[in-house]
Amino acid sequence: MRGMVTAGQLGFMRGAQTMPAPRKYPLELRERAVRMYRTAEPKPVIRRMAEDLGVHHEALRNWIRQAEADAGGRDDLLTTEEKEELAQLRREVREAKLVRRGCPPADQ
């Protein structure tokens, strides 16, 4: 019926947990690629290195940038730990807003 809300939609509106998308590239490949780039002298062209590894060049560039941020080499990006903390805080704020409106959190 039109205008009816299903139980699935209600769960979605309450912020039901969803599974993250699967990673396209294995974590081991990411770590190996970053390690190869960081230890290479002179530094390889990212686009060429990505082609050799069979990954998209922007994916490799992002992995390298994130590794630099995690190592303290970049001030313009959040570290992985900071990103995880921010995501957790955003979840808590979203749940607090739902409770304030009278909707219980999704995990109850």
Backbone as a printed PyTorch tensor [residue, N CA C, xyz], in Angstrom:
tensor([[[  0.8180,  -1.1780,   0.0000],
         [  0.0000,   0.0000,   0.0000],
         [  0.8670,   1.2480,   0.0000]],

        [[  0.3590,   2.2240,  -0.6350],
         [  1.0940,   3.4770,  -0.7040],
         [  1.0200,   4.1870,   0.6470]],

        [[  2.1610,   4.7310,   1.0850],
         [  2.1920,   5.4510,   2.3470],
         [  2.5110,   4.5710,   3.5450]],

        [[  2.5280,   3.2610,   3.3560],
         [  2.8660,   2.3480,   4.4450],
         [  4.3840,   2.2200,   4.5430]],

        [[  4.8800,   2.0950,   5.7380],
         [  6.3140,   1.9170,   5.9710],
         [  6.5320,   0.4800,   6.4010]],

        [[  7.4200,  -0.2130,   5.6950],
         [  7.7110,  -1.6090,   6.0470],
         [  8.6840,  -1.6680,   7.2140]],

        [[  8.7650,  -2.8350,   7.8420],
         [  9.6810,  -3.0210,   8.9600],
         [ 11.1240,  -2.7960,   8.5140]],

        [[ 11.4690,  -3.2300,   7.3030],
         [ 12.8260,  -3.0230,   6.7860],
         [ 13.1470,  -1.5510,   6.6190]],

        [[ 12.1780,  -0.7970,   6.1210],
         [ 12.3850,   0.6370,   5.9670],
         [ 12.5030,   1.3180,   7.3250]],

        [[ 11.7280,   0.8600,   8.2820],
         [ 11.7930,   1.4420,   9.6110],
         [ 13.1620,   1.2130,  10.2200]],

        [[ 13.6920,  -0.0010,  10.0600],
         [ 15.0390,  -0.2920,  10.5510],
         [ 16.0690,   0.5900,   9.8810]],

        [[ 15.9060,   0.8230,   8.5800],
         [ 16.8260,   1.6710,   7.8430],
         [ 16.7470,   3.1090,   8.3480]],

        [[ 15.5330,   3.5820,   8.6020],
         [ 15.3630,   4.9580,   9.0670],
         [ 15.9330,   5.1460,  10.4630]],

        [[ 15.9570,   4.1120,  11.2470],
         [ 16.5060,   4.2090,  12.5970],
         [ 18.0170,   4.0810,  12.6010]],

        [[ 18.6510,   3.9490,  11.4460],
         [ 20.1050,   3.8690,  11.3890],
         [ 20.6070,   2.4510,  11.5480]],

        [[ 19.8770,   1.4820,  11.0130],
         [ 20.2900,   0.0920,  11.1220],
         [ 21.6940,  -0.0840,  10.5550]],

        [[ 22.4530,  -0.9280,  11.1910],
         [ 23.8290,  -1.1770,  10.7640],
         [ 23.8300,  -1.9090,   9.4320]],

        [[ 24.6810,  -1.4810,   8.5360],
         [ 24.8570,  -2.1740,   7.2720],
         [ 26.2950,  -2.6180,   7.1830]],

        [[ 26.5240,  -3.6250,   6.3860],
         [ 27.8880,  -4.1160,   6.2170],
         [ 28.6340,  -3.2140,   5.2410]],

        [[ 29.9080,  -2.9380,   5.5120],
         [ 30.6710,  -2.1300,   4.5690],
         [ 30.9060,  -2.9030,   3.2780]],

        [[ 31.1420,  -2.1700,   2.2240],
         [ 31.4210,  -2.8100,   0.9360],
         [ 32.7260,  -3.5950,   1.0450]],

        [[ 32.8110,  -4.7280,   0.3730],
         [ 34.0620,  -5.4880,   0.4230],
         [ 35.1830,  -4.6960,  -0.2370]],

        [[ 36.3750,  -4.8950,   0.2580],
         [ 37.5260,  -4.2090,  -0.3070],
         [ 37.8480,  -4.8100,  -1.6700]],

        [[ 38.1710,  -3.9390,  -2.6010],
         [ 38.4820,  -4.4000,  -3.9420],
         [ 39.8570,  -5.0610,  -3.9810]],

        [[ 40.7830,  -4.5280,  -3.2040],
         [ 42.1520,  -5.0420,  -3.1800],
         [ 42.4590,  -5.6050,  -1.7930]],

        [[ 43.1240,  -6.7460,  -1.7220],
         [ 43.4600,  -7.3240,  -0.4150],
         [ 44.3970,  -6.4060,   0.3790]],

        [[ 44.2700,  -6.4560,   1.6940],
         [ 45.0910,  -5.6420,   2.5730],
         [ 46.5800,  -5.9350,   2.3630]],

        [[ 46.9270,  -7.1950,   2.1230],
         [ 48.3320,  -7.5600,   1.9090],
         [ 48.9110,  -6.8580,   0.6820]],

        [[ 48.1080,  -6.7430,  -0.3780],
         [ 48.5500,  -6.0500,  -1.5880],
         [ 48.7750,  -4.5810,  -1.2940]],

        [[ 47.8630,  -3.9820,  -0.5620],
         [ 48.0050,  -2.5680,  -0.2110],
         [ 49.2880,  -2.3350,   0.5670]],

        [[ 49.5210,  -3.1600,   1.5900],
         [ 50.7120,  -2.9970,   2.4220],
         [ 51.9910,  -3.2030,   1.6160]],

        [[ 51.9950,  -4.2220,   0.7640],
         [ 53.1790,  -4.5030,  -0.0560],
         [ 53.4460,  -3.3680,  -1.0310]],

        [[ 52.3960,  -2.8290,  -1.6380],
         [ 52.5510,  -1.7450,  -2.6050],
         [ 53.1190,  -0.4970,  -1.9360]],

        [[ 52.6050,  -0.1560,  -0.7700],
         [ 53.1030,   1.0150,  -0.0470],
         [ 54.5520,   0.7980,   0.3600]],

        [[ 54.8650,  -0.3910,   0.8480],
         [ 56.2440,  -0.7020,   1.2530],
         [ 57.1940,  -0.5970,   0.0660]],

        [[ 56.7590,  -1.1240,  -1.0950],
         [ 57.5870,  -1.0440,  -2.2990],
         [ 57.8450,   0.4090,  -2.6790]],

        [[ 56.8210,   1.2240,  -2.6260],
         [ 56.9670,   2.6300,  -2.9980],
         [ 57.9100,   3.3500,  -2.0340]],

        [[ 57.7110,   3.1220,  -0.7450],
         [ 58.4980,   3.8420,   0.2620],
         [ 59.9680,   3.4480,   0.2530]],

        [[ 60.2770,   2.2090,  -0.1230],
         [ 61.6690,   1.7650,  -0.0990],
         [ 62.3870,   1.9930,  -1.4260]],

        [[ 61.6590,   2.3330,  -2.4610],
         [ 62.2620,   2.5200,  -3.7880],
         [ 63.0230,   3.8410,  -3.8580]],

        [[ 64.1790,   3.7970,  -4.4840],
         [ 64.9710,   5.0030,  -4.7510],
         [ 65.4850,   4.9030,  -6.1650]],

        [[ 65.2550,   5.8590,  -7.0160],
         [ 64.3860,   7.0150,  -6.8070],
         [ 62.9230,   6.5760,  -6.7710]],

        [[ 62.0650,   7.4660,  -6.2880],
         [ 60.6470,   7.1480,  -6.1720],
         [ 60.0620,   6.8640,  -7.5600]],

        [[ 59.3440,   5.7540,  -7.6920],
         [ 58.7560,   5.4120,  -8.9940],
         [ 57.5620,   6.3060,  -9.3210]],

        [[ 57.2290,   6.3610, -10.5840],
         [ 56.0250,   7.0620, -11.0180],
         [ 54.8380,   6.2060, -10.5630]],

        [[ 53.9370,   6.8110,  -9.8190],
         [ 52.8240,   6.0580,  -9.2300],
         [ 51.9850,   5.3880, -10.3050]],

        [[ 51.7130,   6.0970, -11.3700],
         [ 50.8720,   5.5270, -12.4270],
         [ 51.5120,   4.2590, -13.0020]],

        [[ 52.8010,   4.2940, -13.2570],
         [ 53.4970,   3.1320, -13.8270],
         [ 53.5490,   1.9820, -12.8170]],

        [[ 53.8440,   2.3140, -11.5680],
         [ 53.9000,   1.2850, -10.5270],
         [ 52.5340,   0.6250, -10.3650]],

        [[ 51.4700,   1.4180, -10.4060],
         [ 50.1120,   0.8800, -10.2770],
         [ 49.8040,  -0.0690, -11.4250]],

        [[ 50.2060,   0.2960, -12.6280],
         [ 49.9890,  -0.5900, -13.7800],
         [ 50.7170,  -1.9130, -13.5730]],

        [[ 51.9560,  -1.8560, -13.0860],
         [ 52.7330,  -3.0710, -12.8410],
         [ 52.0690,  -3.9660, -11.7920]],

        [[ 51.4360,  -3.3520, -10.7980],
         [ 50.7840,  -4.1120,  -9.7260],
         [ 49.3570,  -4.5280, -10.0830]],

        [[ 48.8060,  -3.9310, -11.1360],
         [ 47.4370,  -4.2540, -11.5340],
         [ 46.3850,  -3.5800, -10.6750]],

        [[ 46.7030,  -2.3770, -10.1710],
         [ 45.7470,  -1.6220,  -9.3650],
         [ 45.5320,  -0.2600, -10.0140]],

        [[ 44.4570,   0.4020,  -9.6410],
         [ 44.1870,   1.7340, -10.1690],
         [ 45.1770,   2.7170,  -9.5500]],

        [[ 45.6790,   3.6430, -10.3600],
         [ 46.7040,   4.5650,  -9.8730],
         [ 46.2090,   5.4590,  -8.7380]],

        [[ 44.9400,   5.8440,  -8.7500],
         [ 44.4310,   6.6810,  -7.6530],
         [ 44.3100,   5.8810,  -6.3630]],

        [[ 44.0200,   4.5820,  -6.4760],
         [ 43.9800,   3.7370,  -5.2810],
         [ 45.3740,   3.6990,  -4.6490]],

        [[ 46.3850,   3.4650,  -5.4670],
         [ 47.7590,   3.4190,  -4.9600],
         [ 48.1580,   4.7620,  -4.3580]],

        [[ 47.8180,   5.8380,  -5.0300],
         [ 48.1450,   7.1770,  -4.5250],
         [ 47.4840,   7.4020,  -3.1510]],

        [[ 46.2320,   6.9930,  -3.0120],
         [ 45.5350,   7.1480,  -1.7260],
         [ 46.1670,   6.2940,  -0.6330]],

        [[ 46.5660,   5.0720,  -0.9720],
         [ 47.2230,   4.1990,   0.0200],
         [ 48.5080,   4.8360,   0.5200]],

        [[ 49.2830,   5.3950,  -0.4090],
         [ 50.5590,   6.0180,  -0.0450],
         [ 50.3160,   7.2390,   0.8290]],

        [[ 49.3590,   8.0680,   0.4520],
         [ 49.0390,   9.2620,   1.2390],
         [ 48.5730,   8.8830,   2.6460]],

        [[ 47.7270,   7.8520,   2.7480],
         [ 47.2350,   7.4340,   4.0610],
         [ 48.3670,   6.8860,   4.9150]],

        [[ 49.2730,   6.1260,   4.3050],
         [ 50.4230,   5.5940,   5.0530],
         [ 51.3070,   6.7350,   5.5480]],

        [[ 51.4790,   7.7680,   4.7430],
         [ 52.2600,   8.9310,   5.1640],
         [ 51.5760,   9.6430,   6.3310]],

        [[ 50.2560,   9.7710,   6.2760],
         [ 49.5150,  10.4040,   7.3750],
         [ 49.6410,   9.5740,   8.6450]],

        [[ 49.5230,   8.2690,   8.5190],
         [ 49.6250,   7.3890,   9.6890],
         [ 51.0120,   7.4400,  10.3150]],

        [[ 52.0320,   7.6970,   9.4910],
         [ 53.4040,   7.7740,   9.9820],
         [ 53.7470,   9.1700,  10.5080]],

        [[ 52.7910,  10.0960,  10.4280],
         [ 53.0260,  11.4470,  10.9220],
         [ 53.6660,  12.3740,   9.9060]],

        [[ 53.7110,  11.9410,   8.6550],
         [ 54.3550,  12.7370,   7.6200],
         [ 53.4470,  13.7170,   6.9150]],

        [[ 52.1590,  13.7190,   7.2440],
         [ 51.2140,  14.6390,   6.5860],
         [ 50.3040,  15.2410,   7.6490]],

        [[ 50.1540,  16.5490,   7.5860],
         [ 49.2490,  17.2290,   8.5110],
         [ 47.8990,  17.5340,   7.8720]],

        [[ 47.7820,  17.3030,   6.5610],
         [ 46.5430,  17.6470,   5.8570],
         [ 45.5320,  16.5030,   5.8220]],

        [[ 45.8940,  15.3310,   6.3630],
         [ 44.9890,  14.1750,   6.3810],
         [ 44.8570,  13.6280,   7.7890]],

        [[ 43.6890,  13.0600,   8.0780],
         [ 43.5050,  12.3570,   9.3470],
         [ 44.2110,  11.0130,   9.2810]],

        [[ 44.7270,  10.5570,  10.4180],
         [ 45.2930,   9.2160,  10.4670],
         [ 44.1480,   8.2050,  10.4570]],

        [[ 44.4660,   6.9440,  10.2130],
         [ 43.4490,   5.8920,  10.2230],
         [ 42.7640,   5.8390,  11.5860]],

        [[ 43.5490,   5.9750,  12.6390],
         [ 42.9970,   5.9530,  14.0020],
         [ 42.0300,   7.1240,  14.2200]],

        [[ 42.4050,   8.3080,  13.7310],
         [ 41.5330,   9.4670,  13.8690],
         [ 40.2460,   9.2910,  13.0680]],

        [[ 40.3430,   8.6940,  11.8800],
         [ 39.1470,   8.4350,  11.0680],
         [ 38.1960,   7.4850,  11.7860]],

        [[ 38.7500,   6.4380,  12.4050],
         [ 37.9160,   5.4810,  13.1250],
         [ 37.2410,   6.1390,  14.3230]],

        [[ 37.9960,   6.9820,  15.0440],
         [ 37.4250,   7.6900,  16.1900],
         [ 36.3160,   8.6390,  15.7420]],

        [[ 36.5350,   9.3530,  14.6580],
         [ 35.5270,  10.2710,  14.1280],
         [ 34.2620,   9.5190,  13.7320]],

        [[ 34.4180,   8.3700,  13.0770],
         [ 33.2550,   7.5700,  12.6790],
         [ 32.4810,   7.1020,  13.9120]],

        [[ 33.1940,   6.6790,  14.9570],
         [ 32.5440,   6.2360,  16.1920],
         [ 31.7880,   7.3930,  16.8490]],

        [[ 32.4070,   8.5580,  16.9080],
         [ 31.7500,   9.7180,  17.5030],
         [ 30.5070,  10.1210,  16.7100]],

        [[ 30.5840,  10.0420,  15.3920],
         [ 29.4180,  10.3690,  14.5650],
         [ 28.2790,   9.3870,  14.8060]],

        [[ 28.6080,   8.0890,  14.9750],
         [ 27.5760,   7.0960,  15.2970],
         [ 26.9060,   7.4250,  16.6330]],

        [[ 27.7360,   7.7800,  17.6180],
         [ 27.1990,   8.0970,  18.9440],
         [ 26.2880,   9.3260,  18.8910]],

        [[ 26.6710,  10.3330,  18.1370],
         [ 25.8450,  11.5330,  18.0010],
         [ 24.5320,  11.1850,  17.3150]],

        [[ 24.6110,  10.3730,  16.2480],
         [ 23.3950,   9.9750,  15.5240],
         [ 22.4490,   9.2180,  16.4540]],

        [[ 23.0000,   8.2990,  17.2570],
         [ 22.1640,   7.5380,  18.1950],
         [ 21.5730,   8.4520,  19.2640]],

        [[ 22.3570,   9.4080,  19.7480],
         [ 21.8600,  10.3310,  20.7690],
         [ 20.7050,  11.1670,  20.2170]],

        [[ 20.8100,  11.5850,  18.9700],
         [ 19.7240,  12.3520,  18.3400],
         [ 18.4630,  11.5070,  18.2240]],

        [[ 18.6350,  10.2230,  17.8760],
         [ 17.4740,   9.3410,  17.7700],
         [ 16.8090,   9.1470,  19.1270]],

        [[ 17.5950,   8.9600,  20.1640],
         [ 17.0520,   8.7740,  21.5070],
         [ 16.3110,  10.0320,  21.9350]],

        [[ 16.8760,  11.1770,  21.6280],
         [ 16.2470,  12.4480,  21.9990],
         [ 14.9030,  12.6100,  21.3110]],

        [[ 14.7760,  12.0650,  20.0790],
         [ 13.5080,  12.1290,  19.3370],
         [ 12.5270,  11.0560,  19.7980]],

        [[ 12.9950,  10.1180,  20.6220],
         [ 12.1130,   9.0730,  21.1020],
         [ 12.2150,   7.7630,  20.3430]],

        [[ 13.1820,   7.6600,  19.4370],
         [ 13.4060,   6.4200,  18.6910],
         [ 14.5680,   5.6750,  19.3400]],

        [[ 14.3750,   4.4070,  19.7000],
         [ 15.4930,   3.6620,  20.2860],
         [ 16.5790,   3.4170,  19.2530]],

        [[ 17.8410,   3.2850,  19.6920],
         [ 18.9260,   2.9670,  18.7630],
         [ 18.6690,   1.6560,  18.0510]],

        [[ 19.2820,   1.4530,  16.9130],
         [ 19.0470,   0.2770,  16.0550],
         [ 19.4420,  -1.0290,  16.7140]],

        [[ 20.4000,  -1.0080,  17.6340],
         [ 20.8760,  -2.2670,  18.2110],
         [ 20.0210,  -2.7400,  19.3820]],

        [[ 18.9210,  -2.0930,  19.6720],
         [ 18.0620,  -2.5420,  20.7820],
         [ 16.8640,  -3.2900,  20.2860]]])
